[in-house]
Amino acid sequence: MSLEAWLPQPTLFLTGLSLLLSLAPTALGMEVMAPATINALNGSSVKLSCTFNSCYKVENKQFSLNWTYQECRNCSEELFLQFRTKIMNKQLDRFGNRVEFTGNPTKYDVSFTLKNVQLEDEGTYNCYVLNPPDRHRGHASISLKVLTKEPPKHDSTVAVIVGASVGGFLAVVILVLMVVKCVRRKKQQRLNTDDQKTEEEGKTDGEGNPDEGTK
């Protein structure tokens, strides 16, 4: 039976807080968001969520995505899912055909679903995104924990209410920060373009044309 991933409330709050901090207008790279930890029941299907913010529309010819897997902290990363004009599964023996891309890059969602989760699927999943004209590749990682039994249920009504309130506040703040950042980034690009044009015009004027009186 397929069960949804279980994400503790404290982790959700910390994820939202880290997202808020990552959206500061002074950040250089793209903002890529993913939960730090996801717990999945052995044998179930789990969605590994990864989204990103960009000031620019996604163009398939320029957009790129890499999903990699690390078995341990010092282990090398294994590429298993890639987007280069279209989605390409690398079909690692580890996953077989259990990986399904369930995101939509045009909606800034690059999530995937891992089917029939196995104990050996535990590890770190890295999400790398680049959406030109953004120059810096964004990155987020997810630590997947595989459970052998479902965690005990508890009354989370209060936590849900608090989480909804905090989530609503974070959403508003994030939206404001994104607008400010996009405005600043586009303004800076215009300034860079104007400076480049001025420099080119200066070089043209400096080449020197003969004066009328010396003809």
TAKAHU-V823802 format. One record per pair of residues at least 12 apart in sequence whose ideal C-beta (glycine too) atoms are under 8 Angstrom apart, sorted by the first residue. I is the first residue (numbers start at 1). J is the second residue. Records with the same first field share a line. If there is no record, write none. Layout:
# TAKAHU-V823802
I: J, J
This chain:
# TAKAHU-V823802
1: 44
2: 44, 45
3: 40, 41, 44, 150
4: 46, 47
5: 38, 39, 40, 46, 47
6: 39, 40, 41, 147, 150, 151
7: 35, 37, 38, 39
8: 39
9: 156, 159, 163
11: 35, 36, 37
12: 35, 163
13: 163, 166
14: 36
15: 33, 35, 36
16: 166, 167, 170
17: 170
18: 36
19: 31, 33, 170, 174
20: 170, 173, 174, 177
23: 53, 174, 177, 178, 181
24: 177
25: 177, 180, 181, 184
27: 181
28: 136
29: 134, 136, 137, 138, 139
30: 52, 53, 54, 129, 130, 131, 134, 136, 137, 138
31: 52, 53, 138
32: 50, 51, 52, 127, 128, 129, 138, 139, 140
33: 50, 51, 52, 53, 140
34: 48, 49, 50, 51, 127, 140, 141, 142
35: 49, 142
36: 141, 142, 143
37: 142, 143, 144, 145
38: 142, 143, 144, 145
39: 145, 146, 147, 151
40: 114, 117, 144, 145, 146, 147
41: 117, 146, 147, 148, 149, 150
42: 117, 118, 119, 146, 147, 148
43: 116, 117
44: 116, 117
45: 113, 114, 115, 116, 117
46: 113, 114, 117, 144
47: 102, 111, 112, 113
48: 111, 112, 113, 114, 125, 142, 144
49: 111
50: 67, 103, 109, 110, 111, 112, 127, 129, 140, 142
51: 103, 108, 109, 110, 111
52: 108, 110, 129, 131, 138
53: 108, 178
54: 108, 131, 134
55: 134, 178, 181, 182, 185, 186
56: 131, 132, 133, 134
57: 106
58: 105, 106, 108, 131
59: 132
60: 85, 86, 105
61: 85
62: 131, 132
63: 83, 105, 130, 131, 132
64: 82, 83, 84, 129, 130
65: 81, 82, 83, 105, 110, 127, 128, 129, 130
66: 79, 81, 82, 83, 126, 127, 128
67: 79, 80, 81, 82, 110, 112, 125, 126, 127, 128
68: 80, 125, 126, 128
69: 92, 94, 95, 123, 124, 125, 126
70: 123, 124, 125, 126
71: 123
72: 123
73: 124
75: 123
77: 126
78: 92, 94
80: 92, 94, 95, 99
81: 99, 101, 112
83: 105, 110
87: 101
89: 101
94: 120, 121
95: 114, 121
98: 114, 115, 116
99: 112, 113, 114, 115
100: 112, 113, 115
110: 127, 129
114: 144
117: 146
118: 146
119: 146, 148
121: 144, 146
122: 144, 145, 146
123: 143, 144
124: 141, 142, 143, 144
125: 141, 142, 144
126: 139, 140, 141
127: 139, 140, 141, 142
133: 189
